Amino acid sequence: MKIAIGVGGALLLLILSVGDQNIVNQVRYARKVYTLRNTYRQMERKYREDSIRLDNLINNTQDLERLARTEYQMTAPEEILFLITDSIPSVQNEQH
């Protein structure tokens, strides 16, 4: 009787530890699926937000112009763009 239980236990252990169906791989696969589902939800939410923003830009030329000017420093024809930067040296450089 003990030999049958030992053989059965060994057989069960062998089945659970070999191949793609073992417990360790199942846990890894479950984690991967969880991570991928979360990533999918985030990307889907971002896609919806971007779609709404794109529709707003297509339908509202003022928003499109504001985006072009602020994000891409674009100008209207015959318009000059001046970029002003801070050129004052830091206090640490003057003390040394």
Residue pairs with C-beta under 8 A, 6 or more apart in sequence:
15 21
16 22
16 23
17 23
56 63
57 63
57 64
57 67
58 64
68 74
69 75
73 81
73 83
75 81
